Amino acid sequence: MGAVVNVTRHPYSFSGDTRSNRDGVPEGSEKTWHESLLGYTGSEAGRVAAERGLSALGAKAGVRLDYGVRTNWHPVRSQRLMLWAARFGKQEEFMDLLGAKHFEQQKSASHTTTLLEAAAEVGLDVGEADMFLESDELESYVWRSYGDTIRKHGIRAIPYFIFGFPGMRTPFRPDGQSEAIAVNGSGDSEQFLGVLDTLYQDFQDTNDI
């Protein structure tokens, strides 16, 4: 029995939709991930622990994290292009490649050159992608999502995965008939397989298969 998985991504920022940050930081002037983690964790010991933990998780997936990459906590342009790529069925492919460039190759996901490079490599029209980035399309949507995910939906940490069938109750669909399964944090393959097994069993029971 096959399965079709539909993925919906919601733009998120730890800093929410704080208006003082709406002008953003000029490309190339952002703090590095390493520098930003000091402010986020509040101490050098906290930063060391965070980097050690993240590196261990990355290593399990064959990813070697580089904390020297410049990071924008309001990556509006990259999240806009992510939504644009979804129109052509390229969102997940684009995000996988963009993540590899950002986290492993020190090519910031907030920089236009990186975004267009990733767009080209997944087969998107670079000229159209550039024109989209220079417009303001979906900008208000991204900022609204920044605020809604925290204040309306109560999501204050990522990654936050929600697995379920259409009609299930989620933070984005509170009127569902049954509860979807949420994984808050970076899970591993065994955990996600367990979630999918549970959903498959629920599907069988519901449909008397």
N, C-alpha and C positions, 0 to 999 in steps of 0.2 A: 504494500500500500504506500503510495507516494504522498508527499506533503508539500504544500505551497506555503512559503513563509513571506509575509508582507511586513516590511520594516518601516516604522515611522520614527523619525528623529525629531527631537524638540530642542532648539537652541537653548543653551544654558550658560550662565556665568555665575561663579561664586560671589561676585560683587553685585549681582542683581542688575537693576536698571538705574543705578545711581546717576543722576543727571550730571553731576560734576565730572563724570568720566566719559560723557558722550562725545567730546571732541577727540578722544582717543590719544594715543601716543604715536608720534611720527615713526614710520618704518625705519628700523635700524637703531632706534633710541630706546627700545624696550629693555627692561631688565631681563637677565637670563633666568631660566627656570631655577637654577641654583640660588640666585640672589632672591628671587621672589619667595622661595620656600622658607627663607629665614623669617620674613614678615608673616607668612602664613602660619608657621609652626610656633613662632614666638621665641625661639632660642636656638643656639647652635646645636645643642644636644638633640632638640626636636628635629632640626633639619637633617642631621646625620642619620637619625633613626628613620625618618621618612624616606630618604634616598636609599638607605639600605633595604628597607622593606619593599619599595617600588622596584629596585633592581632585582631583588629575589623573585618577585612576581614576573618581571619581564624575562628573566633567565629561563623560567619554566616554559615560556612560549618561544624561546629562541631569540628574544629581543634584547639587545644591549642598549640601555637607555643612556642618552647623552644629556647631561644637565646644563650644558653650555649654550643650549639653543635659546634664542630670544623669544619671550612669551608675552602675548597680549591677553589680559584677563577679560577683555571684551572683543573677541575675534569676530566682529560683525561681518567683515568682508568674506572671510573663509566660510562662515556659516551661511551667508547668503548664497555663495557659490555652491555649497553643499546642496541646498534646496533647489537651486537651478539645475544641478546635475541630475537630480531625481526626475526631472521632466523627461530625460532621455534614457532613463533606466540605468544610469551610471553612478548613482549615489554611493552605493557600498564599495564599488570598485575604486571610485575617486577617494573616498575616505580612508580605505585601507592604504592606498598609495601615499596620500597626504600624511597619514599618521607615521608611516615608515620614514618619510623624509624629515618630518618634524622631530620625532623622538630618537631617531638613530643617526641621521645624517646632518644634524644641526642646520637644517633648512626650515626656517620658521614658517609654520602654517598661516601666520598672519601677514606674510610678505607676498606681494603681488607676483613676483617672479616665481615663487614656489607654487602658488595657486595655478598659474598659467602652465607651468611645467607639468604639473600633475594632470591638468585638464587635457593637455596634448597627449600625454602618455596613455590615457584611457580612451582616446579617440574622440574627444569632444572638440568642437570647432573653437580654436583659440581666439580668433577674431571676435566671434560672438560672445565668448566668455569675457574677453576684455571689455567689450561694449557693455555687457551686463554689469560688470564690476564698477564701471564708471558712471552708471546710473544710480538711482537711489531705490530701485525696485527691491522689495522685501525687507528694506532696512527697518521700517517701523514694525514689521512683523517680528523680526528678530529681537528688537528691544522689548516688545510686548511679551514675548516668550520669556525673556530674562526675568521680568517681573512676575509673570504668572506662575512659572515653575516653582518659585520660592513662596510667594504669598498666597496664591490661589490653590496650588496643588501640594504644597508642603514638602517639596523636594529641596533639600539643603546640601546634598552631597552627590557626587557622581563618581564612577558610573552607577546608574540606576536602571536596571533592566526590568521590564514587565512582560511576562509571557502569558498569552491567553488566546481564546477564540473570540470572534465577533460577538458582542453582547455581554461579555464579562465585565465586571466592575474594576475600574482602574482610577488613579488620580485624575486622569483626563476624561474618564467616562464614568462618573459616580453613580449613574442610574442603572448599571448593569445588573443582571440577575444572579450572578455568582462571582466569587472573588478570583481575580487573576493571580498569578504567582509573581512576586517581586523578588529580585536579587539586588540587594543594596551593597555595592562594592565589587571589587574585581574577583569574580569567581573563576574556578578552573573548569576544565573540560568535563570532569566527573560530575561536578555540581550541575552544570548546564544539561548534561545528559540525563541526570535524575529528574530535572524539571520537565524536560521533553517527554520522558517516560511517564511521568505523572499525568501530564496533559493528554497523552495518547490513551492512557487507561481511562481517564475521565471521559474522553471522547467515545471510547468503546462502550462504556457503561451507559452514557447518555443516549447513544444511538443503537443500543442492543446489538452490537456487532459480535 
